Structures are given as C-alpha cells and as structure tokens.
C-alpha cells in the first residue's frame, strides 16, 4: 500500500492555524498603530489605516496591470508542445559541416 507524503498545508487544521496567526498579527499591528509614534512625511500618512488602504490599492493595481499584460503576452496552450521540424525544412538543408 503506497501512501502519499502529506504536506504541511494538506491538513485543514494547519491552514486554519496559519489564518489565525495572520489575523492575530493584523490585530497586533492595528493596535500598535495607536501606540507607536510614526514620523510622518505627508499629512495623509496620519490617517487611520492609510498603509492598509495604500497596500490594498497597490495590490489591486498590480492585478489589473497583470490582466492587461496577459492580453499581449499570452501564448496559445500548445506553444511549447510543437513538434520539432526537420533541420532540412528550416533553412533549406544548408548546414555547417555538411
């Protein structure tokens, strides 16, 4: 009986633990935003949640730009599955050393 090796995130409990850890870190950082004095360069940096909104908007812009770039960078699914041509068919059979 061959058993597949179970990876760390195959267990739903481990995924849930990681999510709880991320939620905890976000909560701690949110609370620290009220306690730690930041040296602001621009006045809007003092707004509550500025960096969270700024990061979210940045991620959304990155996704939208990537979707737009996909329109001209995308190749058909069989792009790399092409069968190789005979070298004689490529350049008329003129090869160095032949």
N, C-alpha and C positions, 0 to 999 in steps of 0.2 A: 504494500500500500504506500504510494508516494504522496507525501504531504507537502504542500507548498509552504515555503517560508512566509510567515506572517510578518508584515512590516509594521512599523510603529503606528501609522495612521490607518491601518486596516480595522483596528478596533474602534468602534464609535465612542467608547468611553474616553479614549485618548484624545480624540478630536474635540470632545466636549470639554476636557480639561484644558486644552490649548485655548479654546474660545473663552473659558472662564478666566484664564490667565491674561488674555488680551483685554477683556472687559475690566479686570482689576487694574491693569496698567493704565488704561484710559481714564479710569476713575481717579487714580492717584495723581496722574498728570493734570487732570481738571482741577482737583483740589489744590495742587501746588501752584496753579495759575493765580490763585487768590493770595498765596502766602509769599511767593518769591518775587522780589523786585526785579523787573526787567529794565534794561537800559534801552529805551525806545529811540529809534532814529526818526520815524514818521509817526504822526499822531494816531493814525488808524491802527497801528500795532497795539495800541492800548485797548482796543475794543475786545469785549468778551468773545472768545472763540475765534479770533481773527486767524490764527495759524491753522486751525482745523478747517475753516471755510476755504482759506487760501490753498491748502493741500488738496482738499476735495475738488475744487475748481481746476487745479493743475492736473489732477488725475483724469478728470472728465475731458479736458482739452487734449491730453495725450491720447486717450482712447479715440476721440473724434478724428484727430490727425492721422492716427494709425489706420482707421477705417477708410479715410480718404486716400491714403497712400496705397492701400491694398488694391484700389481700382486700377492702378497702373503698374504695380509691382507683382501682382498675382500672375502665376503661370497656370496652365491647364494641369489637371491632375496627373496626366501621363507624361509630363515634361521630361522627367528623368528616366522613364521606362522605355524610351525609344530604343529600337534595335539598332545596333551599330551598322553602319554601311560598310560595304567592302571598300578598302582603301583605293581600289582602282576606279570606283564610282565617284569618289570625292573629287579628285583632281585629274581625271583622265588617264590615270595609270602612270604618271611620271613621278617616280620616287627616287630619292637619292640612294645610290648604291645598287640600283637595279639596272 
